[in-house]
Amino acid sequence: MLHVLNTESRKGRRFENDVQENILTVLGSFMRVPYSDALSLHAFNLTRDFTIMLGKSYMAGEEPLLINVPGLKIQATKVHPEQLLYSSSSSCCQIPKLQALPSTLLDHYELLQLSIELDHNPFPSGLFLNIPVTSQLVALEFTSPHGDPVPVKDLPADATIQLRMPVKKEVVLSPISVFLPPRGSANFTVTVEERTPRSAGVHLYIMVTIMNGSDWSHEEAPELLISYGPIHSSNESDTQMSHVFQLTLGQEVEQHLSLLLPSSWSRPTPMLEHQVNIISLLSITPVTMSVSLFSSLCQYFHMPSQTWRTDGVTPSNASLPHEAVCQTNHLTLFGASVFVPPHQLILLPPVSIYHFPFLF
């Protein structure tokens, strides 16, 4: 059947929406069965081929093909390579403005830009048996108008592609709650055990609750100053980091922030150890903080070996307990694991009060 449809699509014929959706629904159902090397890969490849087939009949500059069926979403856009010099985004990814196009893209007058989003993982559970892929999967690819793959790899650091992959089930955090008075300060130590994969990002997650009816009119700096870094470091100035958490006046009662802790695994210390200091710059308004920890492991599926890998894919500061955000320097099929690593998060007494006469 797909062969017949492919023949017709080469003639520029477009098929009724219900025909497209019915075929994708069937293919999606095959990818929801328990993992099978042959069936899963075959169903995914047929989905890819069908997406290319449908995209062939579109013109550059035309609104993209977009089909959403249960568990599966596809998008195909025909573009000229120079259009990729401008940033673009979709529900799953953010492609930055490219300063220079990869040579593999310049060899083509037109390209098909494909994305396939899967709610269910039809492949093995993940790189680590005890850390399954928990996110939606996203496949990104460029092909020629005829469907020949156009590889994109080793993008420079300023041109990496951002992936946003919702987590199917939000992780259960173990937060510590702290009441922070005006000008108050709280100190924490964070210890993550070596059982956590070193390629995983460790995120400090801070949820701030502002009391209803708080008067913000006299707050000159509605901010929290957060300093963090490894406890054991040969050059402390290079690894200590700071971030200003700006609280939005008159908006959400609860506001959150996720910070990716610097990776500083070292031996003989078989753990990741950080110190965190949070200072309130509020002058009259107290806040309540909830501080917790989670990890994100960004991965891609290597089709030839049928295994998950992590090279070229890194965690982002923007990840949240319900969404993994990753940066990639190449295109393929991606997934992520969001989990709570074995750790200790300890509040160090007491909570201090700081005075900042220079602010007035």
C-alpha positions in Angstrom: 0.0 0.0 0.0 2.8 2.4 0.9 4.4 1.7 -2.5 1.2 2.7 -4.3 0.9 5.9 -2.2 4.6 6.7 -2.8 4.0 6.4 -6.6 1.1 8.8 -6.4 2.9 11.3 -4.1 5.7 11.6 -6.7 3.0 12.9 -9.1 2.3 15.7 -6.6 -1.0 14.1 -5.3 -2.0 14.8 -1.7 -4.1 12.3 0.2 -7.2 12.9 2.3 -6.4 13.7 5.9 -8.3 10.7 7.2 -6.1 8.4 5.0 -3.0 9.9 6.4 -4.2 9.7 10.0 -5.5 6.1 9.7 -2.1 4.9 8.4 -0.2 6.7 11.1 -2.6 5.4 13.8 -1.9 1.8 12.7 1.9 2.5 12.6 1.7 4.1 16.0 -0.1 1.1 17.4 2.7 -1.2 16.3 5.2 0.9 18.2 3.2 0.6 21.4 3.5 -3.1 21.7 6.2 -4.6 24.0 9.7 -4.1 22.6 10.7 -6.3 19.7 13.9 -5.6 17.7 12.4 -6.3 14.3 8.8 -5.0 14.7 9.7 -1.7 16.6 12.4 -0.7 14.1 10.3 -1.7 11.1 7.3 0.4 12.4 9.5 3.4 13.1 11.2 3.2 9.7 7.8 3.0 8.0 6.6 6.0 9.9 9.7 7.9 8.8 9.2 6.8 5.2 5.6 7.8 5.2 6.4 11.2 6.6 8.9 11.8 3.8 6.4 10.5 1.3 3.8 13.1 2.5 6.3 15.9 2.6 7.4 15.5 -1.0 4.2 17.1 -2.3 4.8 20.3 -0.3 6.6 23.4 -1.6 9.3 25.5 0.1 7.7 28.3 2.0 4.4 26.5 2.3 2.9 25.8 5.7 4.4 22.6 7.1 2.6 19.3 7.1 1.5 18.6 10.6 -0.4 15.4 11.7 -1.2 14.5 15.3 -2.7 11.1 16.1 -2.8 9.3 19.5 0.8 8.7 20.7 2.4 10.1 17.5 3.0 13.5 16.0 4.8 14.2 12.7 5.9 17.4 11.0 7.5 17.9 7.6 8.7 21.2 6.1 10.3 21.8 2.7 13.0 24.5 3.1 15.8 26.2 1.1 19.1 25.8 3.0 19.5 29.6 3.4 16.2 29.6 5.4 18.1 27.7 8.1 20.2 30.9 8.8 17.2 32.1 10.8 16.2 30.5 14.1 13.1 28.3 14.1 11.2 26.5 16.8 8.4 23.9 17.2 6.8 22.2 20.2 9.8 19.8 20.5 12.9 21.8 19.5 14.6 25.2 19.1 17.0 25.4 16.1 19.2 28.5 16.6 20.3 30.9 13.9 23.2 29.2 12.2 26.2 31.5 11.5 27.3 29.1 8.7 25.5 26.1 7.2 27.1 22.6 7.4 28.5 21.7 4.0 26.2 18.7 3.8 23.2 21.1 3.7 24.7 23.5 1.2 24.9 20.7 -1.4 21.1 20.8 -1.8 18.8 23.3 -3.4 15.8 22.1 -1.2 15.6 20.0 1.9 12.9 18.2 3.8 13.0 19.0 7.6 11.4 16.2 9.5 10.4 15.7 13.1 8.6 12.7 14.7 7.4 12.8 18.3 6.5 9.5 20.1 4.7 9.3 23.4 5.8 5.6 23.8 9.4 4.3 23.7 9.4 1.3 21.2 13.0 0.6 21.8 15.0 -0.8 24.8 14.4 1.0 28.0 17.6 3.1 28.2 21.3 3.2 28.5 21.2 2.1 32.1 18.8 -0.7 33.2 17.8 1.0 36.4 17.3 4.4 34.7 14.7 3.9 31.9 13.8 6.6 29.3 10.9 8.5 30.8 10.4 11.2 28.3 8.6 11.6 25.0 10.9 10.6 22.1 11.8 13.1 19.3 13.4 12.2 16.0 14.9 15.1 13.9 16.3 14.7 10.4 17.0 16.5 7.1 16.6 14.6 3.8 16.8 15.5 0.2 13.4 16.0 -1.6 13.8 12.4 -2.7 14.2 11.1 0.8 17.9 10.5 0.9 19.3 11.2 4.4 21.4 14.4 4.8 23.6 14.0 7.8 24.1 16.8 10.3 26.7 16.3 13.0 29.4 18.0 15.0 27.6 21.4 15.1 29.6 24.1 16.9 28.7 25.0 20.5 26.8 28.2 19.5 24.7 26.2 17.0 23.5 23.3 19.0 19.8 22.4 18.8 17.7 22.5 21.9 15.3 19.6 22.5 12.2 19.8 24.8 10.9 16.4 25.8 8.0 16.2 28.2 8.3 13.5 30.9 5.4 11.0 30.8 5.3 10.9 34.6 6.7 13.7 36.7 9.3 12.5 39.3 8.5 12.5 43.0 10.9 15.0 44.7 12.0 15.0 48.3 12.1 18.7 49.1 13.4 20.6 52.1 11.2 23.6 53.1 12.8 26.8 54.4 11.2 30.0 55.7 13.4 32.8 54.5 12.9 36.2 56.3 13.7 39.5 54.6 17.5 39.7 54.1 17.7 36.1 55.2 20.2 33.5 54.1 20.2 29.7 54.0 23.1 27.3 53.3 22.9 23.8 52.0 25.3 21.0 51.2 24.4 18.6 48.3 26.0 15.2 48.0 25.2 12.9 45.0 26.5 9.3 45.1 28.6 7.8 42.3 25.9 5.4 41.3 24.5 8.4 39.3 25.8 8.3 35.7 28.4 10.9 35.2 26.8 12.0 31.9 23.6 12.9 33.8 23.0 16.5 34.8 22.2 17.2 38.5 19.7 20.0 38.9 18.9 22.1 42.0 15.2 22.8 41.9 13.9 25.8 43.9 10.2 26.6 44.4 9.5 29.9 46.0 6.1 30.6 47.6 5.2 34.3 48.1 2.6 35.1 50.8 -0.8 36.3 49.6 -1.3 40.0 50.1 2.4 40.8 50.2 3.2 44.5 49.6 5.8 44.8 46.8 5.6 48.5 46.4 8.7 49.1 48.6 10.8 46.2 47.3 13.7 47.6 45.3 15.3 44.3 44.6 12.7 41.4 44.5 15.4 38.8 44.0 17.2 35.9 45.5 21.0 35.6 45.1 22.1 32.0 44.7 25.7 30.9 44.9 26.8 27.4 44.3 29.8 25.2 43.5 31.9 22.2 44.4 33.1 21.8 47.9 36.4 20.2 46.9 38.1 22.1 44.0 41.6 22.9 43.1 40.6 26.3 41.8 37.5 27.6 43.6 37.2 30.8 41.5 36.7 28.8 38.3 33.9 26.6 39.6 31.9 28.8 41.9 28.8 30.2 40.2 26.0 32.6 41.0 22.5 33.3 39.7 20.0 36.0 40.5 16.5 34.6 40.7 14.2 37.5 39.8 10.7 37.2 41.4 7.9 38.4 39.3 5.8 41.1 41.1 2.1 40.6 41.3 2.2 37.4 39.2 2.4 33.7 40.3 2.2 33.0 44.0 4.6 30.1 43.3 7.7 30.6 41.1 10.3 28.0 40.3 13.9 27.8 39.2 16.1 25.0 38.0 20.0 25.2 38.1 22.3 22.7 36.5 25.1 22.1 39.0 28.7 22.0 37.6 29.9 18.5 36.9 33.0 17.9 39.1 33.3 14.2 39.5 36.8 13.4 40.7 38.6 10.5 42.3 39.4 9.5 45.0 36.1 11.2 46.1 33.4 8.8 44.8 30.6 11.4 44.9 29.6 14.9 43.7 29.6 17.4 46.6 28.4 21.0 46.3 27.7 23.9 48.6 24.7 26.2 48.0 24.0 29.6 49.6 20.7 31.5 49.0 20.3 35.1 50.1 17.1 37.0 50.0 17.5 40.6 48.7 13.9 41.4 49.7 13.7 44.1 52.3 10.3 43.6 53.9 8.7 40.4 52.3 9.4 36.9 53.7 9.2 33.9 51.3 9.0 30.1 51.8 11.4 28.0 49.7 11.2 24.4 48.7 14.6 23.1 47.7 15.1 19.6 46.0 17.3 17.7 43.6 16.7 15.8 40.4 18.8 14.5 37.5 18.3 14.4 33.7 20.1 12.0 31.4 20.0 13.0 27.7 20.3 10.2 25.2 20.0 9.2 21.6 19.2 5.9 20.0 21.9 4.5 17.8 20.1 2.6 15.1 22.9 0.3 13.8 23.7 -1.1 17.3 20.1 -0.7 18.7 21.5 0.9 21.8 21.1 4.2 23.6 24.2 6.6 23.8 25.0 10.0 25.2 27.9 11.5 23.1 27.0 14.8 21.6 23.9 15.3 23.8 24.1 17.3 27.0 21.6 18.3 29.7 20.4 21.9 29.8 19.9 24.4 32.7 16.3 24.7 31.6 15.2 21.1 32.5 12.4 20.7 35.0 10.9 17.7 36.9 8.2 17.4 34.2 10.4 18.2 31.1 13.9 17.3 30.0 15.7 20.0 28.0 18.8 18.8 26.1 21.3 20.3 23.7 22.5 18.3 20.7 25.2 18.8 18.1 23.7 16.2 15.7 20.4 14.9 14.5 18.8 11.5 15.2 16.2 9.9 17.6 16.4 11.4 21.1 15.0 10.5 24.5 15.8 11.4 28.1 15.5 10.1 31.7 14.4 12.3 34.5 14.9 10.8 38.0 15.9 11.5 41.6 19.5 10.4 42.1 20.8 8.8 45.4 21.7 12.0 47.3 21.7 14.0 50.5 20.5 17.6 50.7 21.2 19.1 54.1 20.2 22.5 55.5 23.0 23.9 57.6 21.8 25.9 60.6 21.2 28.6 61.4 19.3 30.8 58.8 21.1 34.2 58.9 20.0 37.7 58.5 22.1 39.9 56.1 22.2 43.7 56.0 23.0 45.5 52.8 23.3 49.3 53.6 24.8 49.8 50.1 21.4 49.1 48.5 19.9 52.3 49.9 
